Amino acid sequence: MKTLYRISIWFIFLGAFKTSHAQLMTNNDINITIQSGVQLTIKGDIKNQNSTVIENNGIICLSGNWQNDAVTNCFGTSQGTVILNGTNQSISGTSTTAFNSLVLQGSGTTTLFSNISCGGNYVSPAGILDIGNTVLDLNSKAIEIKNDAVNAIGSATGYIISEDTDNSAKIVWSINSALGQHTIPFGNLTGTKIPLVFNLTAGNAGDVAFSTYATNANNLPLPLSPTLVTHVRNNSGIDNSANTVDRFWQIDASGSPTASLTFSYASNENAANGNSNMVAQRWVNPALGWALPSPGQTYPNAQSVLVSNVTAFGPWAISNIFSPLPIDLISFTAKPVDNEKVICDWATATEQSNDYFNVERSKNGSDFNSIGIVDGAGTSNQTQQYMFIDNNPYSGISYYRLKQTDFNGNVSYSAVRKVSMKDDDFNIVVYPNPVIDFVTVTFSKNHNAQIAITDLTGKVIKQVQSDSEQIQLDFTNLNSGSYFIVADSSNSSTRKTIKVVKQ
């Protein structure tokens, strides 16, 4: 049976829990209750193991590191406060710690080595995460904020470092229906505060995940997770990194909110071509393109952009309004039908001076040719649907993309779509075999094919082109022996090779 300890202030200051910073307090299967109004001070590290539970309704002051290897979240539903007041502390463990209030009063950096939550694990969260003047390094970990109040995260001069290119270092805030400005006090690695503000104006946001990281001058590396971003090209299809801020943001909401977003960035992250007339743009997935910047964006200061009435989320970037990232292509698909044709369909949410689309096709994924033109809608703020049917697709693997051209001749490209058509219809029959003079090659259907006669080393002896279902090959002047007939379909990745014997 576990023993329940009620520890009062006088016991702490007189007893064995007062340790030097290098010492460790290990709590191994002991339940501790800290009553309201009581403060437990530990001048060292604390490690919780096995089924440890700390019923903290008071205050725990810790100058060392926190490690939770217990099978529980440690604090259960208790509503106390943990204060970290040491130097360069860490929070780690094999289990997530559910802090109610976590207050950072130390110096240096507090680093996470495990996920944690703040705000309380009970019906009405009231706890907070207070950064104070400390740097909190998420270190590829996540903090879940369960208190939906706008003041659930507080800071003075301190800030939170996200800065992971896979966006694994994030704040997940259960904002739900709590209207108002929810501020995440991000900072960059050079010590500049770059807060991100999510101002919920309507709807239920649910859980909202926030992360950000800086890039080099070419906006690399591009985001890989949780959403793949493939380019920062502009509407002319040209690399637009010189007009794009060297930072990406990732915002994902589990609910359906309407919010205003304020993005901040450091001056050393400004676009190479300057910091005037900047606008925020959202990456559209699965279309693999950037949405046109919404109108009415404002500038709270020289290093921030505010965009209102946001209802869709994901990766964000900031670029110059006179060199925006490409049109808002909602979707583009290319799908085979009955192994006879390929239907390409796509949709745009908005269009700006859109003249027409070229539907392009490639056999190797690099060299594209136009197979059809579809007129665009010009300028539109309504969803537009398009379709094109390729009635003579390649057999095997092929690739499709859209080339969009505006009235000024500027072009942009969609993502490439891979299509696989069955190519087992490319079959040949060779007779007679052995051959004396002529061989007849019959195809299963009309194919534009290249046929070669080779020797056993692969050296080409004769080569012809055929676009019919049957062709004859002349073996009259060839020496007796073994040869290969090799047939390649020009609209298929299939090659057929048959050995023949010349008598």
C-alpha positions in Angstrom: 0.0 0.0 0.0 1.4 3.4 -1.0 2.2 5.9 1.7 0.7 9.4 1.4 3.0 12.2 2.5 1.7 15.7 3.4 4.8 17.9 3.5 4.7 21.3 5.1 7.1 24.3 4.7 9.0 23.7 7.9 9.7 20.1 6.9 11.1 21.1 3.6 13.5 23.6 5.0 14.7 21.4 7.8 14.5 18.0 6.1 16.3 16.0 3.5 14.6 17.6 0.5 16.8 20.6 0.8 19.7 19.5 -1.5 22.5 21.0 -3.5 21.8 21.7 -7.2 23.8 18.6 -8.1 21.7 16.2 -6.0 18.7 14.4 -7.2 15.3 13.7 -5.5 13.9 10.5 -6.8 10.2 9.8 -6.2 9.7 6.1 -6.6 6.1 5.0 -6.2 5.4 7.6 -3.5 2.3 9.7 -3.6 2.9 13.3 -2.4 0.2 15.8 -1.5 1.1 19.5 -1.4 -1.7 21.4 0.2 -2.9 24.8 -0.9 -0.7 27.5 0.5 2.2 25.2 0.9 5.5 25.5 -1.1 7.9 22.6 -1.7 11.4 23.8 -2.6 13.8 21.5 -4.2 17.4 22.8 -4.8 18.3 20.2 -7.3 16.7 17.8 -9.8 13.6 15.7 -9.4 12.9 12.4 -11.0 9.5 10.6 -10.8 9.2 6.9 -11.4 6.7 4.0 -11.6 3.2 5.0 -10.4 4.3 8.3 -8.8 1.5 10.9 -8.3 2.0 14.4 -6.9 -1.2 16.0 -5.8 0.0 19.6 -6.1 -2.4 22.2 -4.9 0.4 24.5 -3.8 3.7 25.5 -5.3 6.8 23.5 -6.3 10.0 25.5 -6.7 12.7 23.6 -8.6 16.2 24.9 -9.3 17.3 21.8 -11.2 15.8 19.6 -13.9 12.4 17.9 -14.1 12.2 14.3 -15.3 8.9 12.3 -15.4 9.4 8.6 -16.0 6.3 7.7 -14.1 3.5 5.9 -16.0 1.1 8.7 -15.1 1.1 12.4 -16.2 2.3 13.0 -12.6 -0.1 15.8 -11.5 -3.4 14.2 -12.3 -6.1 16.9 -11.9 -4.4 18.9 -9.3 -4.3 22.7 -9.8 -1.0 23.9 -8.3 2.0 25.7 -9.8 5.5 24.5 -10.7 8.2 27.2 -10.8 11.5 26.6 -12.5 13.9 29.1 -11.1 17.4 27.7 -11.9 19.8 28.1 -14.7 19.5 26.4 -18.1 17.0 23.8 -16.9 15.3 21.0 -18.8 12.0 19.1 -18.8 12.3 15.4 -19.8 11.0 11.9 -19.2 9.3 9.0 -20.9 5.8 10.3 -20.0 4.1 13.6 -20.8 3.8 15.9 -17.7 0.5 17.6 -17.3 1.4 20.8 -15.6 -1.4 23.1 -14.4 0.6 26.3 -14.2 4.2 26.3 -15.3 6.2 29.5 -14.5 9.7 30.1 -15.7 11.7 32.4 -13.4 15.2 31.1 -14.1 18.0 32.4 -16.2 19.3 31.1 -19.5 17.2 28.6 -21.5 14.6 26.0 -20.5 14.8 23.1 -22.9 12.1 20.4 -23.6 13.2 16.8 -24.1 9.6 15.5 -23.9 6.1 16.8 -24.8 4.2 18.5 -22.0 0.8 20.1 -21.4 -0.1 23.3 -19.5 -3.4 24.7 -18.3 -4.8 21.9 -16.3 -6.2 18.4 -16.8 -9.7 19.1 -15.4 -13.0 20.4 -16.6 -12.4 24.1 -16.3 -8.7 24.8 -17.1 -7.3 27.9 -15.4 -3.6 27.2 -15.4 -1.1 29.1 -17.5 2.3 28.9 -19.1 4.3 32.0 -18.1 7.6 32.4 -19.9 8.6 35.5 -18.0 12.1 36.6 -19.1 13.3 33.0 -20.0 13.9 31.5 -23.3 11.9 28.3 -23.8 13.4 26.0 -26.5 10.8 23.5 -27.7 13.6 21.4 -29.2 11.4 19.4 -31.6 8.7 18.9 -28.9 5.2 20.1 -28.4 3.4 21.9 -25.7 -0.4 21.5 -25.4 -2.1 24.6 -23.9 -5.5 23.4 -22.4 -6.6 26.8 -21.2 -8.5 28.6 -24.0 -8.2 32.0 -22.4 -6.2 34.7 -24.3 -3.8 35.0 -21.3 -3.0 31.3 -21.1 0.5 32.1 -22.4 2.3 35.0 -20.8 5.7 36.5 -21.3 7.8 39.5 -20.5 11.1 39.7 -22.4 11.1 35.9 -22.8 10.2 34.0 -25.9 9.6 30.5 -27.4 11.9 29.0 -29.9 10.2 26.8 -32.5 12.7 26.8 -35.5 12.4 23.2 -36.6 12.2 22.7 -40.4 9.8 19.7 -39.9 7.5 21.8 -37.7 7.7 19.3 -34.9 8.4 22.0 -32.4 4.9 23.5 -31.9 2.4 25.0 -29.6 -1.0 23.3 -29.7 -3.6 25.6 -28.1 -7.1 24.4 -27.3 -8.7 27.8 -28.3 -12.1 26.3 -29.0 -14.7 29.2 -29.1 -12.7 31.7 -27.0 -12.8 34.9 -29.0 -9.9 37.4 -28.9 -6.2 37.6 -29.5 -4.2 34.5 -28.6 -0.5 35.4 -28.8 2.3 32.9 -29.2 5.5 34.7 -28.1 7.8 33.1 -30.7 11.4 34.3 -31.0 14.2 33.4 -33.4 17.7 32.1 -32.8 19.2 35.5 -32.7 17.0 36.7 -29.9 14.4 38.7 -31.8 10.8 38.3 -30.6 8.5 37.5 -33.5 5.1 36.9 -31.9 2.3 35.2 -33.9 -1.2 36.4 -33.1 -4.4 34.3 -33.7 -7.4 36.5 -33.2 -10.5 34.3 -33.2 -13.4 36.4 -34.5 -16.0 33.6 -35.1 -16.6 29.9 -35.0 -14.9 27.1 -33.0 -11.2 26.8 -33.7 -10.8 23.5 -31.7 -7.1 22.8 -31.3 -4.8 25.1 -33.2 -1.2 24.1 -33.8 1.4 26.8 -34.4 5.1 26.5 -35.5 7.6 28.6 -37.5 11.1 28.5 -38.7 13.6 30.7 -40.6 15.2 29.8 -43.9 18.2 30.9 -45.9 18.0 33.6 -48.6 16.6 31.1 -51.1 13.8 30.2 -48.8 15.3 26.7 -48.3 14.6 24.3 -46.8 11.0 24.3 -47.9 8.5 22.8 -45.5 8.2 19.0 -45.6 5.8 18.3 -42.8 2.9 18.2 -42.0 2.3 19.7 -45.5 4.8 19.5 -48.4 5.6 22.8 -50.0 7.4 22.4 -53.3 8.3 26.0 -54.5 8.2 29.7 -54.0 7.8 30.6 -57.7 5.8 33.6 -58.8 3.0 33.9 -61.4 5.6 33.9 -64.1 6.9 30.6 -63.0 10.2 32.2 -61.8 11.8 31.7 -58.4 10.4 34.4 -56.2 12.7 33.9 -53.1 14.2 37.4 -53.6 10.8 38.9 -52.9 9.8 36.4 -50.1 10.5 36.8 -46.4 13.0 34.2 -45.2 10.6 32.4 -42.9 7.6 30.0 -43.0 4.7 29.6 -40.6 2.5 26.5 -40.1 -1.0 27.0 -38.6 -3.5 24.1 -38.5 -6.9 24.2 -36.8 -9.0 21.1 -36.0 -12.2 23.2 -36.0 -13.8 25.7 -38.4 -12.8 29.2 -37.2 -12.7 32.6 -38.7 -9.6 34.5 -37.5 -7.2 37.4 -38.1 -3.6 36.4 -38.2 -0.6 38.7 -37.5 2.7 37.4 -38.7 6.0 39.0 -37.4 9.5 38.5 -38.6 13.0 39.8 -37.9 14.7 42.5 -40.0 17.5 40.0 -40.9 14.8 37.8 -42.5 13.5 40.5 -44.9 13.3 39.7 -48.6 16.4 40.5 -50.5 14.5 43.0 -52.7 13.2 44.9 -49.7 10.4 44.9 -47.1 7.8 47.2 -48.7 4.3 46.1 -49.8 4.5 42.6 -48.2 1.5 40.3 -48.1 0.8 36.9 -46.5 -0.1 34.0 -48.7 -1.3 30.5 -47.9 -0.1 27.3 -49.6 -3.0 25.3 -51.1 -2.9 21.6 -50.8 -3.3 19.3 -52.8 -3.1 21.9 -55.6 0.6 22.6 -54.7 0.3 26.3 -55.3 0.0 29.6 -53.4 -3.3 31.3 -52.9 -3.6 34.9 -54.2 -3.1 37.3 -51.3 -6.4 38.3 -49.8 -7.3 42.1 -50.1 -7.2 44.5 -47.2 -4.0 43.3 -45.5 -2.5 45.8 -43.1 0.9 46.4 -41.3 0.8 46.8 -37.5 4.5 47.7 -37.8 7.3 47.5 -40.4 8.0 43.8 -39.5 4.5 42.4 -39.4 1.5 41.7 -41.7 -2.1 41.3 -40.5 -4.5 39.3 -42.7 -8.2 39.2 -41.7 -11.1 36.8 -42.2 -9.0 33.7 -42.6 -10.9 30.4 -42.7 -8.4 28.1 -44.3 -5.0 27.3 -42.8 -1.7 25.4 -43.4 1.7 26.7 -44.5 2.1 30.5 -44.9 4.7 32.8 -46.5 5.1 36.5 -47.0 5.9 38.0 -50.4 5.9 41.3 -52.2 2.4 42.2 -53.4 3.8 43.2 -56.9 5.4 39.7 -57.2 2.9 37.3 -55.6 3.2 33.6 -55.6 1.0 31.7 -58.1 -2.8 31.6 -58.7 -5.2 29.8 -56.3 -5.5 26.4 -57.9 -7.7 24.4 -55.6 -7.1 21.0 -57.3 -5.7 19.3 -60.3 -6.1 15.6 -61.1 -5.4 13.4 -64.1 -7.1 10.0 -63.9 -7.3 7.0 -66.4 -10.7 5.8 -67.4 -11.2 2.2 -68.7 -7.5 2.2 -69.7 -8.6 4.1 -72.8 -8.5 7.8 -71.9 -7.3 10.2 -69.3 -9.6 12.8 -67.8 -7.9 16.0 -66.4 -9.9 18.2 -64.2 -9.0 21.2 -62.1 -10.6 24.0 -60.1 -9.5 27.5 -59.2 -10.8 29.5 -56.2 -9.6 32.9 -57.6 -8.1 34.0 -60.9 -6.3 37.2 -61.9 -6.1 38.0 -65.6 -6.1 34.3 -66.5 -6.1 33.9 -70.3 -5.9 30.2 -70.8 -4.5 26.8 -69.7 -2.3 24.5 -71.7 -2.8 20.8 -70.8 0.7 19.3 -71.1 1.8 15.7 -71.2 5.2 14.0 -70.9 6.5 10.5 -71.1 9.6 11.0 -68.9 8.3 13.6 -66.5 10.7 16.3 -67.8 9.9 17.0 -71.5 6.3 18.2 -71.8 4.2 18.9 -74.9 0.8 20.7 -75.1 -2.1 18.4 -76.0 -4.9 20.9 -75.6 -5.9 24.5 -74.6 -8.7 25.5 -72.3 -9.8 29.1 -71.9 -9.5 30.7 -68.5 -12.0 32.9 -66.7 -10.0 36.1 -66.8 -10.5 37.7 -63.4 -12.7 35.8 -61.0 -13.3 35.5 -57.2 -15.6 32.5 -57.6 -14.7 28.9 -57.9 -14.2 27.8 -61.6 -14.3 24.2 -62.7 -12.4 22.9 -65.8 -12.0 19.6 -67.6 -10.0 18.2 -70.5 -10.1 14.6 -72.0 -7.0 13.0 -73.5 -8.4 10.4 -75.9 -5.0 9.1 -77.0 -3.0 8.7 -73.9 0.4 7.0 -73.6 0.5 3.5 -72.5 2.4 2.7 -69.3 3.6 5.7 -67.1 3.0 9.3 -68.2 2.8 12.7 -66.6 0.4 15.6 -66.9 0.5 19.3 -65.8 -1.2 22.6 -66.4 0.6 25.6 -67.9 -1.4 28.8 -67.0 -0.9 31.9 -69.1 -2.3 35.4 -68.2 -3.2 38.3 -70.5 0.4 39.7 -70.2 2.0 36.4 -71.3 3.2 35.4 -67.8 3.0 31.7 -67.1 2.8 29.5 -64.1 2.7 25.7 -63.7 0.7 23.3 -61.7 2.0 20.3 -59.9 2.8 17.2 -62.0 0.4 14.3 -61.9 1.5 10.8 -62.6 -0.8 8.5 -64.6 -0.4 4.7 -65.1 -2.1 3.0 -68.1 -1.9 -0.7 -68.5 0.5 -1.5 -71.3 -0.1 -5.2 -71.6 -2.0 -4.6 -74.8 1.4 -4.1 -76.6 2.0 -7.7 -77.6 3.6 -9.1 -80.8 3.6 -12.4 -82.6 6.5 -13.4 -84.9 6.2 -16.1 -87.6 7.6 -18.2 -89.1 10.3 -19.1 -86.6 12.8 -20.4 -87.7 12.8 -18.1 -90.8 14.2 -18.5 -94.3 13.5 -15.2 -95.9 10.8 -13.0 -94.4 9.4 -12.7 -90.8 5.9 -11.3 -90.2 5.5 -9.3 -87.0 1.9 -8.8 -85.9 0.8 -6.4 -83.1 -2.2 -6.9 -80.8 -3.4 -3.4 -81.9 -2.2 -0.5 -84.0 1.0 0.9 -82.4 3.5 3.4 -83.5 6.4 1.1 -82.9 10.1 1.0 -83.6 11.3 -2.5 -84.6 14.9 -3.6 -84.7 16.8 -6.8 -85.7 19.9 -7.2 -83.5 22.6 -9.9 -83.2 23.2 -11.7 -79.9 25.5 -8.9 -78.7 22.7 -6.3 -79.1 24.2 -4.7 -82.2 21.4 -3.3 -84.4 21.5 -4.8 -87.9 18.2 -3.3 -89.3 15.7 -0.8 -87.9 12.3 0.2 -89.2 9.2 2.2 -88.0 5.7 0.8 -88.1 2.3 2.4 -87.4 0.1 -0.5 -88.5 -0.9 -3.8 -87.0 1.5 -5.9 -89.1 4.9 -5.6 -90.8 7.3 -7.9 -92.6 11.1 -8.0 -91.9 13.5 -9.2 -94.6 16.1 -11.8 -93.3 17.1 -12.8 -96.9 20.6 -11.4 -96.8 21.4 -12.3 -93.2 23.7 -15.2 -92.3 22.3 -18.3 -90.6 22.2 -18.1 -86.9 20.3 -16.6 -84.0 18.9 -13.0 -83.9 16.6 -10.8 -81.7 13.6 -8.9 -82.9 13.2 -5.9 -80.5 9.9 -3.8 -80.6 9.5 -0.6 -78.7 6.2 1.2 -78.7 6.6 5.0 -78.9 3.5 5.5 -76.8 4.4 2.9 -74.2 7.3 2.1 -71.9 7.0 -1.6 -72.9 9.7 -3.4 -74.9 9.1 -6.8 -76.5 12.1 -9.0 -77.4 11.8 -12.3 -79.3 14.6 -14.6 -80.4 14.4 -15.9 -83.9 16.6 -18.4 -85.8 17.7 -17.8 -89.5 18.2 -21.0 -91.4 
